[in-house]
Amino acid sequence: MKVVTLTEHPHLAPAVAEWLLEEFRHALSPPYDQQVEQLLARRAPEETFVLFDDDVPVGTASLVASDLPSRPDLTPWLASVLVRPQFRGRGYSAVVSRELV
């Protein structure tokens, strides 16, 4: 297993945006194109990561400066942890989370 950044692999951003919107879409979600742009615009210490098992992307997670306006002291924030449905139940979320903290 390996974890890569979208900064290093920007070609993954459209797929990650699609996964995130499928799983977490809500009334305030940005449109797809804007989601891709936001993912690619992150700069250290913010970053989005993709977990691979062999050559297959199985999940994603992000580090963001803040995700809760009422608690800006909680930073960085582990956000958008997602394992693609067909790969769930194999411990991947723990792997990607451990790699980032």
C-alpha positions as CSV (number, residue, x, y, z in Angstrom):
1,M,0.0,0.0,0.0
2,K,1.1,3.5,-0.6
3,V,-0.3,7.0,-0.1
4,V,0.3,9.8,-2.7
5,T,-0.7,13.4,-2.7
6,L,-2.9,15.2,-5.3
7,T,-0.1,17.7,-5.6
8,E,2.1,15.0,-6.9
9,H,-0.6,13.3,-8.9
10,P,-3.1,16.0,-10.1
11,H,-4.6,13.6,-12.7
12,L,-6.4,11.9,-9.7
13,A,-8.3,15.0,-8.7
14,P,-11.4,14.4,-11.0
15,A,-11.8,10.9,-9.6
16,V,-11.4,12.0,-6.0
17,A,-13.9,14.8,-6.6
18,E,-16.4,12.4,-8.0
19,W,-16.0,10.0,-5.0
20,L,-16.4,12.8,-2.5
21,L,-19.5,14.3,-4.2
22,E,-21.1,10.8,-4.4
23,E,-20.5,10.1,-0.7
24,F,-20.8,13.5,0.9
25,R,-22.9,15.7,-1.4
26,H,-25.2,18.2,0.4
27,A,-26.9,21.5,-0.3
28,L,-23.7,23.5,0.2
29,S,-21.5,21.2,-1.9
30,P,-19.6,22.9,-4.8
31,P,-20.3,21.8,-8.3
32,Y,-18.0,19.1,-9.7
33,D,-15.7,21.4,-11.6
34,Q,-15.3,23.7,-8.5
35,Q,-14.6,20.6,-6.3
36,V,-11.8,19.6,-8.6
37,E,-10.3,23.1,-8.5
38,Q,-10.5,23.2,-4.7
39,L,-8.7,19.9,-4.4
40,L,-5.9,21.0,-6.6
41,A,-5.7,24.5,-5.0
42,R,-4.7,23.1,-1.6
43,R,-1.2,23.9,-0.4
44,A,0.8,22.8,2.6
45,P,-0.1,22.2,5.3
46,E,-3.4,21.4,3.5
47,E,-3.3,18.4,1.2
48,T,-5.5,15.6,-0.2
49,F,-4.1,12.1,-0.2
50,V,-5.0,9.0,-2.1
51,L,-4.4,5.5,-0.8
52,F,-3.4,2.8,-3.3
53,D,-3.4,-0.9,-2.9
54,D,-1.1,-2.2,-5.6
55,D,-2.0,0.1,-8.5
56,V,-5.7,0.5,-7.5
57,P,-6.9,3.8,-5.8
58,V,-9.0,2.6,-2.9
59,G,-9.6,5.7,-0.8
60,T,-8.8,9.3,0.1
61,A,-8.4,11.7,3.1
62,S,-7.4,15.3,3.5
63,L,-5.7,17.5,6.0
64,V,-7.3,20.9,6.2
65,A,-6.5,23.9,8.3
66,S,-9.9,24.0,9.9
67,D,-13.2,22.2,9.4
68,L,-15.3,23.6,12.3
69,P,-15.7,27.4,12.4
70,S,-16.5,27.3,16.1
71,R,-13.2,25.6,16.9
72,P,-10.4,27.2,14.8
73,D,-8.0,26.0,17.5
74,L,-8.4,22.4,16.3
75,T,-5.9,22.3,13.5
76,P,-4.9,20.6,11.3
77,W,-8.1,18.6,10.7
78,L,-8.4,15.2,9.2
79,A,-11.3,15.5,6.8
80,S,-13.1,13.6,4.0
81,V,-11.8,10.2,5.0
82,L,-13.4,7.9,2.4
83,V,-12.9,4.4,1.2
84,R,-14.6,3.5,-2.1
85,P,-17.6,1.2,-1.4
86,Q,-16.2,-1.9,-3.1
87,F,-13.1,-1.7,-0.9
88,R,-14.7,-1.2,2.5
89,G,-14.3,-3.5,5.4
90,R,-10.6,-4.1,4.8
91,G,-9.1,-1.6,7.2
92,Y,-8.1,1.0,4.6
93,S,-9.5,3.9,6.5
94,A,-7.3,3.1,9.4
95,V,-4.3,2.8,7.0
96,V,-4.8,6.2,5.3
97,S,-5.6,7.9,8.6
98,R,-2.5,6.6,10.3
99,E,-0.3,7.7,7.4
100,L,-1.5,11.3,7.9
101,V,-1.3,11.7,11.6
